């Protein structure tokens, strides 16, 4: 006969439906594993190296790869989240940044407001569509003294639904803000390894380009002469390039900094690359100095 006390039958607990079951735990683990595998697949390393990564190593590499700060403004442009590493990008803490204003436009350079507004409207009309724009973001005084100005940042994002069904009040624009190399300040010469020059007719047809374009974009000089500058531009940057073109073409006699823009152009290998383009008019021609970023 057993000496162990017999347990009285317990009534089913009212909290049982809230307990985590084995199947629910397994479903959560499977979901986390699938998301980690998706992140691992995006890392710029070989398939063999990916196979050797643990989940912990995957997360560490993803965090290193994520170069930039994250913004999370809803449809009304109010900022609801900024990642802490914004201090490394702009020299301002989250608190200092929000003290300047509570909308995404408060942290952008005022001249970029109209272009950014158009991009956000475009993204809102087509939920899930990714848009990219380049803008200067406000920085700390110490940053401006050190680098000669605000920070140029590429913003890539899309609207996501916070609740279902989605509506303007329940969607937010999730963006990754990646810093672009600063342009040289006045009096500071750019490295000749980073630039190439091109000469165009007033309609932006190539009439000459330095041989170094082959190193940066992959094209030979003969392939570009006679082609339009616009044939290389990313469609989303065409309006910005056209505005620069108009300003320079109408500004005969303007100084060497008559027009500056940051644009994406198509390389010969069909990849996009960022250029900072300084343009000026010289009589019946337009000369561009392009720096790879």
TALINLIN-V331064 format. One record per residue. N is the residue number from 1. PSI is psi as a letter, one per 40 degrees, with the letter a starting at -180 (* if undefined). Layout:
n = (N N)
psi = (PSI PSI)
//
This chain:
n = (1 2 3 4 5 6 7 8 9 10 11 12 13 14 15 16 17 18 19 20 21 22 23 24 25 26 27 28 29 30 31 32 33 34 35 36 37 38 39 40 41 42 43 44 45 46 47 48 49 50 51 52 53 54 55 56 57 58 59 60 61 62 63 64 65 66 67 68 69 70 71 72 73 74 75 76 77 78 79 80 81 82 83 84 85 86 87 88 89 90 91 92 93 94 95 96 97 98 99 100 101 102 103 104 105 106 107 108 109 110 111 112 113 114 115 116 117 118 119 120 121 122 123 124 125 126 127 128 129 130 131 132 133 134 135 136 137 138 139 140 141 142 143 144 145 146 147 148 149 150 151 152 153 154 155 156 157 158 159 160 161 162 163 164 165 166 167 168 169 170 171 172 173 174 175 176 177 178 179 180 181 182 183 184 185 186 187 188 189 190 191 192 193 194 195 196 197 198 199 200 201 202 203 204 205 206 207 208 209 210 211 212 213 214 215 216 217 218 219 220 221 222 223 224 225 226 227 228 229 230 231 232 233 234 235 236 237 238 239 240 241 242 243 244 245 246 247 248 249 250 251 252 253 254 255 256 257 258 259 260 261 262 263 264 265 266 267 268 269 270 271 272 273 274 275 276 277 278 279 280 281 282 283 284 285 286 287 288 289 290 291 292 293)
psi = (h h e h h i h i h i i h i d e d d e i h i d d d d d d d d d d d d d d d d d d d d e h f i i d d d d d e h i d d d d d d d d d d d g h i i h i g h a d e e h h e h h i d e d d d d e e h i d d d d d d e i e i d d d e i h d e e d d d d d d d d d d d d d g h e h h i h i h i h i i i i d d d d d d e e a i h h h h h h a i h i h d i h i i i d e e i i h h i h h h h i h i i i i h e h h i h e e e i i i i h i i e e f h h e i i i d e d d d d e e i i d d d d h e i i d d e e i h d e e d d d d d d d d d d d d e f h e i a d f d h h i h i h i h i d e e i i i h i h h h i i h g b e i h h h h h h h *)
//
